[in-house]
Amino acid sequence: MEQIGFGLIGAGVIGRVHARNVAARADAQLRWIVDIDPARGGELAAAYGARFTVSVDEMLADPAVQVVMIGSSTDVHEAHLLACVRAGKALLCEKPIADSLERARNCLDAARAANTIAAVGFNRRFDPQHLAVHDRVRAGEIGTVESIHIVSRAADAPQPAAAQRAGGMLREKGTHHYDLAYWLARSEPVEIYAAGGCLFDPGFATYGDVDTAALTLRFASGALATFSFSRRTAYGCDESIEVFGSKGMLQSRAPRPRSISLYQGGRVIDDGIDGHWYDRFASTYVAELDALIAAVRAGVAVEPTLVDGMRAQAIAEGAVESLTRGVPVQIANVWQA
Ligand SMILES: NC(=O)c1ccc[n+]([C@@H]2O[C@H](COP(=O)([O-])OP(=O)(O)OC[C@H]3O[C@@H](n4cnc5c(N)ncnc54)[C@H](O)[C@@H]3O)[C@@H](O)[C@H]2O)c1
């Protein structure tokens, strides 16, 4: 099978995940790594036999590059995405699409006008358990969706300054989960209320951010989603989903990677959940790449789309406003044509 040529922009945390996954495939070739940090980017390129450049344009000028993974910092996504669209490349843009709704809209409009195959990195949709819940909700197993509850607690908190550059918890963590809620409810979001605080690290408050939050999202259908977020746990990466409907309830619990139990005295001690987000979600980054490559080969659109990305971003902006003002905020539909 002919290999699809890839370029990757950004050699940081997520860039390394994408580089590993593209390079591991027989049906793809990782041709370029682009980064403004030559040491970091050069090292990653050397590890996978790709070429390195600091110039996005040099990578885009390679006609063998058909797909670009945008894993650079959020504040440069817009420039990178628009350049990829102009160059006629298919792309996957990491979430969030951009650092403002206006810039995200520019990306959406440009990609739409050029008919670009463009995915957003909402990898959670590819988690086998979350996907099974989704498919069974769609198949009608639990009837009409009435409420959704999503728990997301990261194992280790980032440094507050780094977290701020990523947009704060309600944007960074939130967009993944607002998208999951929409995907499960299949109804447009209309109102969000967010409460939060610094329960264990006042450093986040310096940047107007929180380490713990509880949010309520209302959909046009009347369904409600609630979210419980924390930046750290004392026991691993804790993520679960519950979808409650008129005929039943479906749950995707945090899986136990090993089913080993110690029976001793009057106690049973089970092995715990995954320790880190990458351990839990490694397979999802491979699956999102499978979907992207299949779409590029078939010349068809791929999900999650830029519209999905913008919807989640609009919810995030509403959540930040709600947290700041202490009131529910209406979500204007800025993601549809
Ligand atoms: N889908 C997920 O699970 C997931 C996980 C982590 C991060 N992300 C997203 O991925 C993006 C990157 O996050 P990260 O944690 O990898 O950040 P990071 O800081 O580790 O890496 C970003 C990289 O982009 C490079 N960069 C910055 N400006 C550039 C430019 N103008 N041209 C080329 N390279 C440039 C930096 O030098 C750095 O190497 C963010 O949008 C983040 O929200 C998504």
The ligand as a Gaussian input file, in Angstrom:
#p B3LYP/6-31G(d) Opt

LIG

0 1
 N       -5.166000      15.614000      22.743000
 C       -4.495000      15.570000      23.869000
 O       -4.659000      14.665000      24.670000
 C       -3.470000      16.634000      24.177000
 C       -2.517000      16.404000      25.178000
 C       -1.545000      17.389000      25.399000
 C       -1.567000      18.573000      24.657000
 N       -2.535000      18.765000      23.729000
 C       -2.552000      20.008000      22.926000
 O       -1.403000      19.985000      22.063000
 C       -0.828000      21.295000      21.948000
 C        0.634000      21.246000      22.399000
 O        0.671000      20.875000      23.770000
 P        1.982000      20.230000      24.413000
 O        1.594000      19.813000      25.777000
 O        2.585000      19.232000      23.497000
 O        2.916000      21.519000      24.499000
 P        4.495000      21.582000      24.541000
 O        4.830000      22.934000      25.053000
 O        5.071000      20.379000      25.201000
 O        4.916000      21.507000      22.984000
 C        4.613000      22.526000      22.052000
 C        5.731000      22.559000      21.026000
 O        5.381000      23.523000      20.021000
 C        6.561000      24.204000      19.654000
 N        6.231000      25.483000      19.034000
 C        5.772000      26.604000      19.642000
 N        5.624000      27.585000      18.727000
 C        5.984000      27.058000      17.535000
 C        6.051000      27.572000      16.214000
 N        5.709000      28.848000      15.944000
 N        6.459000      26.752000      15.209000
 C        6.809000      25.461000      15.479000
 N        6.772000      24.916000      16.720000
 C        6.366000      25.711000      17.726000
 C        7.322000      24.361000      20.972000
 O        8.704000      24.656000      20.774000
 C        7.093000      22.991000      21.613000
 O        8.115000      22.068000      21.258000
 C       -1.722000      22.223000      22.767000
 O       -2.679000      22.789000      21.905000
 C       -2.404000      21.273000      23.748000
 O       -3.661000      21.753000      24.182000
 C       -3.469000      17.816000      23.452000

